[in-house]
Amino acid sequence: MEEERKKESEFRIKIDRDSDSYDEFVDQIKALIGSEDSKQLKAMLNGAHPADIVTLFRDLEREEELYLFRLLPAEDQAYSLIKMEEETLESFLEELSVDEISDTLNHIETDETTYLLSYLPGAKRELVLANLSKAASFEIRSQLGFREYSAGRLMSKDFATVSITENVRKGIINVRKKAKEIEIYQVYVTDEDGVLEGFIPLKDLFLTPINTKVAKITNFSVFAFHYDVDQEEVANTFKKYDLVSAAVTDDLGRIIGRITVDDVLEIVEEEASEDILLMAGVSEDERLSTPILQSVKRRIIWLNVNLLTAFVSSTVVAFFEDTISQIVVLATLMPIVAGLGGNAGTQSVTVVIRNIATGDLSFSNWWEAVRKECTIGVLNGLVLGTVTGCMIYIVKGNLVLGLVVGTAMFVNMIVASLTGSLVPIVLKAMRIDPAIASSIFVTATTDVCGFFFFLGLATVFAKYLI
């Protein structure tokens, strides 16, 4: 685990890209790599965390990265790979030999090994697995068989257990054996068939007389996930109940692994980043290092969808061409109504999607979200419609024009809140990620409705606006 691999040396250094001396530091590293001064390089990087090494890699050429990587201890090599961005990792692993990859895997837990191997092509993965021990190879193969983004793929198969029929002394012995390999938060209690019964906090285990039966100090209120549960549900449960560790079980209730809080933190970050990118119509896989053409390919689809919705909006405007040609000032005011409606809809979408992601909003209480957002839309519409109408009256000197703009603003704010709250819920019901398309549909709706209400009212009251 992370705490085990931290170096507590007083010579520990931090590589910070924002520091004034970073560029000079990189130049020194490049010069030493060029001269192949491995001794000095090791001295300069003594105590550096693998995550900081990966930071340094971003400013090196691939050959320089590989040279520096091969100077690191095998344990640091493993955790440097884990800290790499996905696309960088995939290309980096292509450069390493089967033996090099195999050596790094001996220093990490099964979940991290599974993560790294998932980025290898099938043929090379098989060669790496063949290089591992039979036991390790079997464990990793079985874990790779679980569905991606599930608890089974996320879990580690390294955990400590004790039988409910044994005594505390046996539990302590098991903990001591496992503590040499992993960080232990709690000891899981099973029956003779390996079925999960409960757990024992470490404190209770070590403070209880060694001849006490395990059953007497077992906490039977244990959190466990079926191996096929989605990782997002796992993260939400950890957050809700402040968990540090939780068991993973098979179809028969037998414990087959555990998930720890550090794994969940990574999920939360991934899911948040994914939602933010998808809301903007950008692929969740896109990184700074993604090739330009690949980024264009990923973005162009949703831009084309936006283009289609823009044509719909323009069709609505075209329907009122005669009104606009007679009252030119309408052209300058249209973006105000549509723009504010789009912003209000985006606010509603963001709040609703966040509540869906955290588990606070479900199909059982969807009406509460819609009702709240509509109420907010009415109140915001009253305020903004009044302010906008007054400003138009003051600037243009036409009371009817102010009323038309203010009324259109009021109605469009309600539409924005209604669609902003309903669209994500409907997409969720259709098993479509709400973050993918919600903002596009909401913006299109507020544009169309905004133009229609504004120009429609202007057409009705045209004789008072000329």
C-alpha positions in Angstrom: 0.0 0.0 0.0 0.9 3.6 -0.3 2.2 4.0 3.3 4.4 1.0 2.9 6.2 2.4 -0.1 6.9 5.9 1.3 10.5 6.6 1.9 11.0 8.1 5.3 14.6 9.2 4.7 15.6 12.7 5.8 17.0 13.1 2.3 13.6 12.8 0.8 13.1 15.3 -2.1 10.1 16.7 -3.9 10.1 17.4 -7.6 7.8 20.4 -8.2 7.2 21.6 -11.7 6.1 25.0 -10.4 9.3 25.7 -8.5 11.7 28.3 -9.8 14.5 25.8 -9.9 12.6 23.0 -11.8 13.9 23.9 -15.3 17.4 24.0 -14.1 16.9 20.6 -12.3 15.5 19.1 -15.6 18.5 20.4 -17.5 20.9 18.7 -15.0 19.0 15.5 -15.3 19.1 15.6 -19.1 22.9 16.3 -19.0 23.6 13.4 -16.7 21.5 11.1 -18.8 23.4 12.2 -21.9 26.7 11.4 -20.2 25.2 8.2 -18.8 26.3 9.2 -15.3 24.1 6.7 -13.5 25.8 7.2 -10.1 25.1 10.9 -10.0 21.6 10.4 -11.3 20.8 8.0 -8.5 22.2 10.5 -6.0 20.1 13.3 -7.3 16.9 11.3 -7.2 17.6 9.6 -3.9 14.4 9.7 -1.8 12.2 10.9 -4.7 8.6 9.6 -4.7 7.6 7.6 -7.8 4.8 10.1 -8.4 7.5 12.8 -8.6 9.6 10.7 -11.0 6.5 10.5 -13.3 6.3 14.3 -13.1 9.9 14.5 -14.3 9.2 12.1 -17.1 6.8 14.6 -18.8 9.8 16.8 -19.7 12.0 14.1 -21.0 12.3 12.3 -24.3 11.2 8.7 -24.4 14.8 7.3 -24.5 15.6 9.5 -21.5 12.6 8.3 -19.6 13.5 4.7 -20.2 17.1 5.2 -19.2 16.0 6.9 -15.9 13.3 4.4 -15.3 15.8 1.5 -15.5 18.0 3.1 -12.8 15.1 3.0 -10.3 14.7 0.2 -7.8 12.1 -2.4 -9.0 9.6 -1.2 -6.4 9.8 2.4 -7.5 9.6 1.2 -11.1 6.3 -0.5 -10.3 4.7 2.5 -8.6 6.0 4.9 -11.3 4.1 2.8 -13.8 0.9 3.0 -11.7 1.2 6.8 -11.5 1.5 7.3 -15.2 -1.4 8.6 -17.3 -3.2 5.8 -19.2 -1.9 6.7 -22.7 1.6 7.2 -21.5 1.5 3.9 -19.6 0.4 2.0 -22.6 3.1 3.3 -24.9 5.7 2.9 -22.1 4.9 -0.7 -21.5 5.5 -1.4 -25.1 9.1 -0.3 -24.7 9.8 -2.6 -21.7 10.8 -6.2 -22.0 8.8 -9.1 -20.6 11.4 -9.6 -17.9 11.5 -6.0 -16.9 7.7 -5.9 -16.5 7.7 -9.2 -14.6 10.3 -7.9 -12.1 8.2 -4.8 -11.2 5.0 -6.9 -10.6 6.6 -8.7 -7.7 6.5 -5.5 -5.5 2.8 -4.6 -5.8 -0.6 -6.1 -4.8 -2.8 -8.0 -7.2 -5.2 -5.2 -8.0 -2.3 -3.0 -9.1 -0.8 -5.8 -11.1 -4.1 -6.4 -12.8 -4.3 -2.7 -13.6 -0.9 -2.7 -15.3 -1.5 -5.9 -17.2 -4.8 -4.6 -18.6 -2.7 -2.2 -20.7 -0.6 -4.9 -22.3 -1.5 -6.5 -25.6 -2.8 -10.1 -25.2 0.4 -11.8 -26.5 2.8 -9.8 -24.3 0.4 -10.2 -21.3 0.6 -14.0 -21.6 4.4 -13.9 -21.7 4.5 -11.8 -18.5 2.0 -14.0 -16.7 4.1 -17.1 -17.7 7.1 -15.4 -16.1 5.3 -15.1 -12.7 4.8 -17.9 -10.2 1.9 -20.3 -10.9 0.0 -19.0 -7.8 0.4 -15.4 -8.8 -0.4 -16.0 -12.4 -3.6 -17.9 -11.4 -4.7 -15.1 -9.1 -4.2 -12.4 -11.7 -5.8 -14.3 -14.5 -8.9 -14.9 -12.4 -9.1 -11.2 -11.5 -8.7 -10.1 -15.1 -11.8 -12.2 -15.8 -14.0 -9.9 -13.8 -15.9 -7.2 -15.5 -14.0 -3.9 -16.0 -15.0 -1.2 -13.5 -16.4 -3.7 -11.1 -15.5 -4.5 -7.5 -13.8 -7.7 -8.6 -11.5 -5.9 -10.9 -10.8 -3.2 -8.3 -10.1 -5.5 -5.3 -6.9 -6.8 -4.0 -6.6 -10.5 -3.2 -4.2 -9.8 -0.4 -6.1 -9.8 3.0 -5.9 -11.4 6.4 -8.5 -13.8 7.7 -9.2 -16.0 10.7 -11.8 -18.7 11.2 -14.6 -18.0 13.6 -13.9 -21.3 15.4 -10.3 -20.3 16.3 -8.9 -18.1 19.0 -7.3 -14.7 19.1 -3.8 -16.2 19.1 -4.4 -17.6 15.6 -5.7 -14.3 14.4 -2.6 -12.5 15.6 -0.3 -15.0 13.9 -2.2 -14.5 10.6 -1.9 -10.7 10.9 1.9 -11.0 11.5 2.3 -13.1 8.4 0.3 -10.8 6.2 1.7 -7.6 7.7 5.0 -8.4 6.0 3.4 -8.1 2.6 0.4 -5.7 3.0 -1.1 -3.0 5.2 -3.9 -4.4 7.3 -6.9 -2.4 8.5 -9.0 -5.2 9.9 -9.0 -9.0 10.0 -11.9 -10.7 8.3 -13.7 -13.6 10.0 -15.0 -16.6 8.0 -16.6 -19.9 8.7 -14.9 -23.2 7.7 -16.0 -22.8 4.1 -14.6 -19.3 3.8 -18.0 -17.6 3.9 -17.6 -14.1 5.3 -19.1 -13.8 8.8 -17.7 -10.4 10.1 -14.5 -8.7 11.0 -12.3 -7.8 13.9 -10.6 -4.3 14.3 -6.9 -4.6 14.8 -7.1 -2.8 18.2 -9.6 -5.4 19.5 -7.5 -8.3 18.2 -4.3 -7.2 20.0 -6.0 -6.1 23.2 -8.0 -9.3 23.8 -6.5 -12.2 25.7 -5.0 -14.7 23.2 -7.1 -17.6 24.3 -10.4 -15.8 23.7 -12.6 -17.3 21.0 -12.7 -15.2 17.8 -16.5 -15.4 17.8 -16.7 -13.4 21.0 -15.0 -10.3 19.6 -16.3 -10.5 16.0 -18.2 -7.6 14.6 -20.9 -9.2 12.4 -22.0 -5.8 10.9 -19.5 -6.2 8.0 -19.6 -4.2 4.7 -19.1 -6.4 1.7 -19.6 -6.1 -2.1 -20.5 -8.7 -4.6 -17.6 -8.9 -7.2 -19.9 -7.6 -10.0 -21.0 -4.4 -8.2 -20.0 -1.3 -10.2 -17.1 0.7 -8.8 -19.1 3.9 -8.6 -21.5 2.2 -6.2 -18.5 1.0 -4.2 -17.1 4.6 -4.0 -20.5 6.0 -2.9 -20.8 3.4 -0.1 -17.3 4.2 1.1 -18.1 7.8 1.2 -21.5 7.4 2.9 -20.2 5.1 5.7 -16.7 6.5 6.0 -15.2 3.1 5.3 -11.5 2.4 5.3 -11.7 -1.2 3.9 -14.5 -3.5 2.7 -14.6 -7.1 1.7 -15.5 -8.5 -1.8 -17.4 -11.8 -1.9 -18.4 -14.4 -4.6 -21.8 -15.8 -5.3 -21.7 -18.0 -2.3 -20.7 -15.2 0.1 -17.1 -16.3 0.4 -14.5 -13.6 0.7 -12.3 -13.3 -2.3 -10.7 -9.9 -1.9 -10.8 -6.5 -0.3 -11.1 -2.9 -1.4 -9.3 -0.1 0.5 -9.9 3.6 0.7 -6.9 4.5 -1.5 -8.4 2.6 -4.4 -11.7 4.4 -3.9 -10.1 7.8 -3.9 -8.8 7.1 -7.4 -12.3 6.1 -8.5 -13.8 9.3 -7.2 -11.2 11.3 -9.1 -11.8 9.3 -12.3 -15.5 9.5 -12.1 -15.5 13.3 -11.4 -13.0 13.9 -14.3 -15.1 11.7 -16.6 -18.3 13.6 -15.8 -16.7 17.0 -16.3 -15.3 16.0 -19.7 -18.4 14.3 -20.9 -20.5 17.4 -20.0 -18.3 19.3 -22.3 -18.7 16.7 -25.0 -15.1 15.6 -24.6 -14.0 11.9 -24.3 -13.1 10.9 -20.7 -9.9 9.3 -22.2 -8.5 12.6 -23.5 -5.3 13.8 -21.9 -2.7 16.5 -22.6 -0.6 13.9 -24.3 -3.5 12.7 -26.6 -2.6 13.2 -30.3 -4.3 16.1 -32.0 -6.1 14.1 -34.7 -7.3 11.6 -32.1 -8.7 14.5 -30.0 -10.4 16.0 -33.0 -12.0 12.6 -33.8 -13.4 12.3 -30.3 -14.8 15.8 -30.1 -16.2 16.2 -33.6 -19.2 13.9 -33.0 -20.7 16.0 -30.3 -19.9 19.2 -32.2 -21.9 17.8 -35.1 -24.8 17.2 -32.7 -24.5 20.8 -31.5 -24.5 21.8 -35.2 -27.8 20.0 -35.7 -29.4 21.7 -32.7 -28.1 25.0 -33.9 -29.9 24.5 -37.2 -33.1 23.8 -35.3 -32.7 27.1 -33.4 -32.0 29.0 -36.7 -35.1 27.5 -38.2 -37.2 29.0 -35.4 -35.5 32.4 -35.9 -36.1 32.1 -39.7 -39.8 31.6 -39.0 -39.9 35.2 -37.6 -37.8 36.8 -40.3 -40.6 39.3 -41.1 -40.9 40.5 -37.5 -37.1 40.8 -37.2 -36.9 42.8 -40.4 -39.5 45.2 -39.2 -38.1 45.5 -35.6 -34.3 45.3 -36.0 -33.7 45.8 -32.3 -35.0 42.3 -31.6 -31.8 40.8 -33.2 -29.7 42.5 -30.5 -31.9 41.2 -27.7 -32.3 37.6 -28.7 -29.0 36.4 -27.3 -29.9 37.7 -23.9 -32.9 35.5 -23.4 -31.4 32.4 -25.0 -28.0 32.8 -23.3 -29.3 33.3 -19.7 -31.7 30.3 -20.3 -28.7 28.2 -21.3 -26.7 29.2 -18.3 -29.7 28.4 -15.9 -30.2 25.0 -17.6 -26.5 24.2 -17.2 -26.7 25.0 -13.5 -29.7 22.7 -13.0 -28.0 19.9 -15.0 -24.8 20.2 -13.0 -26.6 20.0 -9.6 -28.8 17.1 -10.7 -25.9 15.1 -12.2 -23.9 15.6 -9.0 -26.7 14.4 -6.9 -27.1 11.3 -9.1 -23.4 10.6 -8.8 -23.4 10.9 -5.0 -26.5 8.7 -4.7 -28.6 11.5 -3.2 -31.0 11.4 -6.2 -32.7 8.3 -7.4 -35.9 7.3 -9.2 -37.6 7.2 -5.8 -37.2 10.9 -5.1 -36.8 12.4 -8.6 -39.8 14.5 -8.2 -38.2 16.4 -5.3 -35.3 17.5 -7.6 -37.7 18.6 -10.4 -39.9 20.5 -8.0 -37.0 22.2 -6.4 -35.4 23.2 -9.7 -38.7 24.5 -11.1 -39.3 26.6 -8.0 -35.8 28.0 -8.4 -36.5 28.7 -12.0 -39.7 30.6 -11.2 -37.9 32.8 -8.6 -34.9 33.4 -10.8 -37.3 34.1 -13.7 -39.2 36.7 -11.7 -36.0 38.5 -10.6 -34.1 38.3 -13.9 -37.3 39.0 -16.0 -38.0 42.1 -13.9 -34.4 43.4 -14.0 -34.1 42.7 -17.7 -37.5 44.4 -18.5 -36.6 47.5 -16.5 -33.2 47.8 -18.1 -34.7 47.5 -21.6 -37.3 50.1 -20.7 -34.6 52.5 -19.4 -32.3 51.9 -22.4 -34.8 51.7 -25.2 -37.6 53.8 -23.8 -40.3 51.2 -24.8 -42.3 49.7 -22.0 -43.9 47.0 -24.2 -40.5 45.9 -25.4 -39.3 45.6 -21.8 -42.4 43.5 -20.9 -41.8 41.3 -23.9 -38.2 40.6 -23.1 -38.9 40.2 -19.3 -41.8 37.8 -19.9 -39.8 35.7 -22.4 -36.9 35.6 -19.9 -39.3 34.5 -17.1 -40.8 31.6 -19.2 -37.4 30.5 -20.5 -35.9 30.3 -17.0 -38.7 27.9 -16.0 -38.1 25.9 -19.1 -34.4 25.8 -18.4 -34.9 24.6 -14.9 -37.5 22.0 -15.9 -35.4 20.5 -18.7 -32.2 20.8 -16.7 -33.6 18.6 -14.0 -35.6 16.2 -16.2 -33.1 15.4 -18.9 -30.5 13.8 -16.7 -33.1 11.7 -15.0 -34.6 10.6 -18.3 -31.2 9.7 -19.7 -30.4 7.8 -16.5 -33.6 5.8 -16.9 -32.6 5.0 -20.5 -29.2 3.7 -19.1 -27.3 6.5 -20.8 -24.7 8.4 -18.8 -26.4 11.8 -18.0 -23.1 13.6 -18.3 -22.7 12.7 -21.9 -25.6 14.6 -23.6 -27.6 16.5 -20.9 -26.1 19.9 -21.5 -26.4 19.6 -25.3 -30.1 18.8 -25.1 -30.8 21.4 -22.4 -29.0 24.2 -24.3 -30.8 23.3 -27.5 -34.2 23.4 -25.7 -33.5 26.8 -24.0 -32.3 28.3 -27.3 -35.3 27.1 -29.2 -37.8 28.1 -26.5 -36.1 31.4 -25.8 -36.2 32.4 -29.4 -39.7 31.2 -29.9 -41.2 32.9 -26.8 -39.3 36.1 -27.4 -40.0 36.5 -31.1 -43.5 35.1 -30.7 -44.4 37.7 -28.2 -42.7 40.4 -30.3 -44.8 39.3 -33.2 -48.1 39.5 -31.2 -47.2 43.0 -29.9 -45.4 44.2 -33.0 -47.5 47.3 -33.5 -46.4 48.6 -30.1 -42.7 48.0 -30.8 -42.3 49.7 -34.1 
